[in-house]
Amino acid sequence: MAKTAMMDSARAERGKLAALEVTQLSAGYPGNRHALDYIDFSVEAGERVAIIGPNGAGKSTLFKAIVGVLHFSHGAISIYGADCHSSHSNVGYVPQQNAIDWSFPASVFDVVMMGRSRHIGWFRWPSRSDRAIVSDILEHLSLADLANRQISELSGGQRQRVFIARALAQDTRIMVLDEPFTGVDQTAEQEIIETLDILTNHNITILLSTHHMQNAALHFDKVLILRRKVMAYGPPSEVLTAKNLREAFGTAAPVLHHDEDDLLMFSVDHHRDS
């Protein structure tokens, strides 16, 4: 599937300053100190980067470190040249679906308004401007008709778009999405891809973890293969090779057919990543 014209237009307007710079990053959890082991990579403003790797490769750990949920033991993360500890407001985070309590009694409008909390402040009501911003985002993501629906009533694809909308409401410049294609049907998957196009049109940098290799190959500027370390990083045509995939996934390498230069890939089974 060819990239849309609006994607090309947005990329032509990118600045030269890296949106994200990860340097010698090590992070983990008690009992698993090396979930990430001295990794380095950078992402340009407006780029779309798919992060792939086997279960337990550290994809979710990386995202939690970037958004400030997880303390990292070594290295540095900078966002548009500023230390990540002082620039988390520039990053929007969409966690895995199974990490969200979908029974929480909130409407679509309310969930997206939560993204304005930093701007509104504690113990204050949303202003007319805040409400207008949320309404505009819902309109852009084709969610306006669902504004008063409870999030528990939504489909998988609609839920993902709502949480993308919430991240947009905080005026994010980088969007981090953890396995958004998991548990959604083909229609919802296409809706999410179209939503990514809208983000790209607004020059928002996207990092997305996925087990769907074909989506990584077709819809992203770069692919990063992670297995506690960065095993390969670059354009999909250079990274998604039989050699790289076998080194990362072993015998479970997601390759249906290959020759020396060409690969046809399919998604592998996946569970919650660490």
Backbone hydrogen bonds, N-H to C=O, Kabsch-Sander energy under -0.5 kcal/mol:
donor,donor_aa,acceptor,acceptor_aa,energy
8,D,4,T,-1.6
9,S,5,A,-2.3
10,A,6,M,-2.1
11,R,7,M,-2.1
12,A,8,D,-1.4
13,E,9,S,-0.6
13,E,10,A,-1.2
14,R,11,R,-1.2
19,A,43,V,-1.7
20,L,43,V,-1.8
21,E,78,S,-2.5
22,V,41,F,-3.1
23,T,21,E,-0.5
23,T,76,A,-2.8
25,L,39,I,-2.4
26,S,74,H,-2.3
27,A,36,L,-1.1
29,Y,32,N,-1.7
32,N,29,Y,-2.8
35,A,32,N,-0.9
36,L,27,A,-2.3
37,D,228,R,-3.3
38,Y,36,L,-0.5
39,I,25,L,-2.1
41,F,22,V,-2.0
43,V,20,L,-2.6
45,A,17,L,-0.6
47,E,44,E,-1.9
49,V,47,E,-0.5
49,V,206,I,-3.0
50,A,222,K,-2.4
51,I,208,L,-2.9
52,I,50,A,-0.6
52,I,224,L,-2.5
57,A,54,P,-1.7
62,L,58,G,-2.5
63,F,59,K,-2.0
64,K,60,S,-2.5
65,A,61,T,-1.9
66,I,62,L,-2.2
67,V,63,F,-2.3
68,G,64,K,-0.6
69,V,64,K,-2.0
70,L,64,K,-1.7
73,S,26,S,-1.1
74,H,26,S,-1.5
76,A,23,T,-2.3
78,S,21,E,-2.6
79,I,82,A,-3.2
80,Y,18,A,-0.5
80,Y,19,A,-1.4
80,Y,78,S,-0.5
82,A,79,I,-1.7
84,C,77,I,-2.6
86,S,83,D,-2.0
87,S,84,C,-1.0
90,N,87,S,-1.7
91,V,88,H,-2.2
92,G,174,I,-3.2
94,V,176,V,-3.0
99,A,96,Q,-2.0
100,I,97,Q,-1.7
102,W,100,I,-1.1
104,F,101,D,-1.3
106,A,104,F,-2.0
108,V,146,L,-0.5
108,V,149,R,-1.9
109,F,147,A,-2.6
111,V,107,S,-2.3
112,V,108,V,-2.2
113,M,109,F,-2.3
114,M,110,D,-1.3
115,G,112,V,-1.5
116,R,113,M,-2.3
117,S,114,M,-1.5
119,H,116,R,-0.6
120,I,116,R,-2.4
121,G,117,S,-2.7
124,R,121,G,-0.9
131,R,127,S,-2.2
132,A,128,R,-2.0
133,I,129,S,-2.3
134,V,130,D,-2.3
135,S,131,R,-2.3
136,D,132,A,-2.2
137,I,133,I,-2.1
138,L,134,V,-2.5
139,E,135,S,-2.0
140,H,136,D,-2.3
141,L,137,I,-1.9
142,S,139,E,-1.4
143,L,138,L,-3.7
144,A,138,L,-1.0
146,L,143,L,-1.7
147,A,144,A,-1.4
149,R,146,L,-2.0
151,I,106,A,-2.1
153,E,150,Q,-2.0
154,L,151,I,-1.4
159,R,155,S,-2.5
160,Q,156,G,-1.9
161,R,157,G,-1.9
162,V,158,Q,-2.1
163,F,159,R,-2.0
164,I,160,Q,-1.9
165,A,161,R,-2.4
166,R,162,V,-2.2
167,A,163,F,-1.8
168,L,164,I,-2.2
169,A,165,A,-1.9
170,Q,166,R,-0.6
170,Q,167,A,-1.0
171,D,168,L,-2.0
172,T,167,A,-0.8
173,R,90,N,-2.8
174,I,90,N,-2.2
175,M,205,T,-3.5
176,V,92,G,-3.2
176,V,174,I,-0.5
177,L,175,M,-0.5
177,L,207,L,-2.8
178,D,94,V,-2.7
179,E,177,L,-0.8
179,E,209,S,-0.9
182,T,179,E,-1.2
184,V,181,F,-1.2
189,E,185,D,-2.5
190,Q,186,Q,-2.0
191,E,187,T,-1.9
192,I,188,A,-2.3
193,I,189,E,-2.1
194,E,190,Q,-2.3
195,T,191,E,-1.9
196,L,192,I,-2.2
197,D,193,I,-1.8
198,I,194,E,-1.5
199,L,195,T,-2.0
200,T,196,L,-2.5
201,N,197,D,-2.1
202,H,198,I,-0.9
202,H,199,L,-0.8
203,N,200,T,-2.1
204,I,199,L,-2.2
205,T,173,R,-2.2
206,I,47,E,-2.7
207,L,175,M,-2.8
208,L,49,V,-2.4
209,S,177,L,-2.3
210,T,51,I,-1.9
213,M,211,H,-1.2
216,A,212,H,-1.9
217,A,213,M,-2.3
218,L,214,Q,-2.2
219,H,215,N,-2.4
220,F,216,A,-0.6
221,D,48,R,-1.3
222,K,48,R,-1.9
223,V,234,G,-3.0
224,L,50,A,-2.9
225,I,223,V,-0.5
225,I,232,A,-2.8
226,L,52,I,-3.1
226,L,224,L,-0.6
227,R,229,K,-2.6
228,R,57,A,-2.4
229,K,227,R,-0.7
231,M,225,I,-2.8
231,M,229,K,-0.8
232,A,225,I,-1.1
234,G,223,V,-1.6
238,E,235,P,-1.6
239,V,235,P,-1.9
240,L,236,P,-2.6
241,T,239,V,-2.3
245,L,241,T,-2.5
246,R,242,A,-2.3
247,E,243,K,-2.1
248,A,244,N,-1.8
249,F,245,L,-3.1
250,G,246,R,-2.1
252,A,249,F,-1.6
253,A,250,G,-1.5
255,V,253,A,-2.4
256,L,254,P,-0.5
256,L,264,L,-2.2
257,H,264,L,-1.3
259,D,262,D,-2.0
264,L,257,H,-2.1
266,F,254,P,-0.7
268,V,211,H,-1.0
